[in-house]
């Protein structure tokens, strides 16, 4: 059993073991879920296996997440928060240059789909495993897609106020296409052309708006 899996950990001054906080236990469970779900699929990982891999007690895990469905939803919600936080940081850094900010989102996707071990968009992969549109995984994935689209729409609106909806939708489709193609055909397939296509679409929209 690894140190990260132990229910107790040493306090900062090294004087005595301290009980893990609820937040720390949640992170252990979610980190374990991410590792297992990413390697296989959420449906193929049973709760008994997941509990065993966390090194925490079964009751501890179920006090944090009352069901497997809730855990899957929380896993995607945390991933969404991480991705959106990164995007927001980039938007702040590139504030005043919406073209560069919009392309930075596509660049981030390109880096993701070309990394070693990439297996497709986790929001699409996981949510597609569940038929119920009200399933926590489907809800979390839909919320993420909505939040991403709203950021794209805001940037598109700064560039071409009249055609913002069309431009945001087109860039969003490029992003979804890069994730799908990258997962199936690898980084050298059509996904490698996503950035170039996005740049052409953005520049065409700007040119049309100013002509």
SVG drawing of the C-alpha trace seen along z (x, -y; Angstrom):
<svg xmlns="http://www.w3.org/2000/svg" viewBox="-33 -47 42 52">
<polyline fill="none" stroke="black" stroke-width="0.4" points="0.0,0.0 1.4,-3.4 1.7,-6.3 -1.0,-8.2 -3.4,-5.4 -3.0,-5.4 -5.9,-6.8 -3.5,-8.8 -0.6,-11.0 2.1,-12.8 1.4,-16.4 3.6,-19.2 5.9,-19.4 6.3,-15.6 5.3,-15.2 2.3,-12.9 0.0,-11.4 -3.1,-13.4 -6.4,-12.2 -7.1,-13.1 -9.6,-15.8 -12.8,-15.1 -11.3,-17.1 -8.1,-15.0 -10.1,-11.8 -12.2,-13.1 -9.1,-13.8 -7.7,-10.3 -11.0,-8.8 -11.2,-11.1 -7.5,-10.6 -8.0,-6.9 -11.2,-7.1 -9.3,-9.2 -6.5,-6.7 -8.8,-3.7 -11.4,-5.4 -8.7,-6.8 -7.0,-3.4 -10.2,-1.5 -13.7,-3.0 -16.0,-4.1 -18.4,-1.2 -15.8,1.4 -14.5,0.3 -16.6,1.6 -16.8,-0.1 -15.2,2.7 -12.1,2.4 -12.1,-1.3 -12.4,-1.2 -9.6,1.3 -7.3,-0.9 -7.9,-3.9 -6.7,-2.2 -9.7,-3.7 -12.5,-1.9 -15.7,-1.1 -17.8,-3.1 -15.5,-6.0 -15.8,-6.1 -19.6,-5.7 -19.8,-8.5 -18.1,-10.7 -19.9,-9.5 -23.2,-7.7 -23.2,-5.8 -21.0,-5.0 -23.1,-7.4 -22.4,-10.2 -18.7,-9.4 -18.6,-9.4 -20.4,-12.8 -17.9,-14.2 -15.0,-12.9 -16.1,-14.8 -17.1,-17.9 -13.6,-18.1 -12.0,-17.6 -14.3,-20.3 -13.3,-22.8 -9.6,-22.1 -9.9,-22.6 -12.1,-25.7 -9.7,-27.2 -6.8,-26.8 -8.8,-28.4 -9.8,-31.3 -6.2,-31.9 -5.3,-32.0 -8.1,-34.4 -6.9,-36.7 -3.4,-36.6 -4.5,-37.4 -7.1,-39.9 -7.5,-42.5 -6.5,-40.1 -9.6,-37.9 -8.2,-36.3 -5.1,-35.0 -7.3,-34.0 -9.6,-32.0 -6.7,-30.3 -5.1,-29.5 -8.1,-27.3 -7.6,-25.4 -3.8,-25.2 -4.6,-23.7 -6.8,-21.0 -4.0,-20.3 -1.5,-19.7 -4.0,-17.4 -4.8,-15.3 -1.1,-14.9 0.0,-13.8 1.2,-10.2 -1.7,-8.0 -4.5,-10.2 -7.7,-8.2 -10.3,-10.8 -12.3,-13.4 -13.2,-12.1 -16.4,-14.1 -17.6,-12.3 -16.1,-9.0 -17.7,-8.7 -21.0,-10.4 -21.6,-8.1 -21.5,-5.1 -24.8,-6.1 -28.2,-6.3 -30.1,-8.3 -29.8,-12.0 -30.2,-12.8 -27.3,-10.7 -24.7,-12.7 -22.0,-12.0 -24.3,-13.3 -25.2,-16.4 -21.5,-17.1 -20.5,-16.7 -23.3,-18.9 -22.5,-21.6 -18.8,-21.6 -19.7,-21.9 -22.0,-24.8 -19.4,-26.6 -16.8,-26.1 -19.2,-27.3 -20.0,-30.5 -16.3,-31.3 -15.9,-30.8 -19.0,-32.9 -17.7,-35.7 -14.4,-35.8 -16.2,-35.5 -18.4,-38.4 -15.3,-40.6 -14.1,-39.8 -17.3,-39.8 -20.4,-40.9 -22.9,-40.2 -21.5,-36.7 -20.4,-35.6 -22.8,-32.7 -21.7,-31.2 -18.0,-31.6 -18.3,-30.2 -20.2,-27.2 -17.7,-26.5 -14.7,-26.7 -16.5,-24.5 -17.1,-21.9 -13.4,-22.0 -12.5,-21.3 -15.0,-18.4 -13.7,-17.0 -10.1,-17.2 -10.9,-15.2 -12.8,-12.6 -10.2,-12.3 -7.3,-12.4 -8.7,-9.6 -9.4,-7.3 -6.7,-8.3 -4.0,-9.7 -2.2,-13.0 -1.1,-12.9 -4.6,-12.4 -7.2,-15.2 -6.8,-16.5 -3.4,-17.9 -5.2,-20.4 -7.6,-21.7 -5.6,-24.8 -5.0,-25.8 -8.7,-25.4 -9.7,-27.5 -7.3,-30.2 -8.8,-30.4 -12.3,-30.5 -11.5,-33.2 -9.7,-35.4 -12.4,-34.9 -15.1,-35.9 -13.0,-39.0 -12.5,-39.9 -16.2,-39.5 -17.2,-41.6 -15.0,-44.5 -15.6,-44.4"/>
</svg>
